[in-house]
Amino acid sequence: AWIFVTCLPWLRFTFIQHPIADATDCSIPSIAVGRYEVTADGRVRFPIAVQAHHGLVDGIHIARYIRRVE
């Protein structure tokens, strides 16, 4: 299985769109992680964006992934 991951440590983002080189094969999920910060109570916060084909992944799968990251 393939997953494309990119890290943008200098950016805090709310959305990111990954380019797809070949629109006939968009079955590889793409994940982007942005700049992190440590809050006053010691928690680490960072943006994460997941892009996947809806025919292969549902919202529940993304929600489960985010919960595991949390």
N, C-alpha and C positions, 0 to 999 in steps of 0.2 A: 504494500500500500504506500502511496505517495501522499505527502502533505508538504505544501510550500509554506515556509515561515520566514518572516522578515522582521527585523528589529529597527525601530526608528527612535533611538534613545534621546534625541534632541527635540522630539515633538510630543505634545499632548494633543490628541485628536479625539473627535467624537465620531468620525466616520472616515473610512478609507476604501477606495475601490481599486482592486488589483486588475491590471491589464491581463487580458487573455489572448495569448499569441495565436492560438488555433481554436476558433469558436466551435469546431466540431468535436473537440475533446475538452470539455469544461468540467470534467468529473473529479479533478484534483482540488481538495479544499485548500484555501489560502488563509493564513493566520498572520496578523500583524500585531506587534506589541510596541507600545510607545514609552515615552519617558516616565520613569517612576518617581514617586515622592514618598517620604516617610512622614506620617502625620504626627501630631504632638503626643498621641497615645501609643506611638510605636508601630502602628499598622503601615504596611506598604500598599500604596495604591498605584495603579497604572492602567492605561487604556489598553483594551484588547479588541480586535476586530476579526470576525470570522466570516469568510465568504465561501459559500458552497452551493452547488446545484440543488435546487429544491426537489428535483426528481430523485435525489439520492439521500438527502438529509432534510429532516423536518426541524421545526423550531424547538421541539422537545429535545432533540439531540444536541443542539447548540446550547440550550439551557443547562443540560446535564454536564456538558463540557465546562461551561463557565462555573458552575457550582464546584466542580472538582478543582479548578484553578483557584477558586476562592479558598 
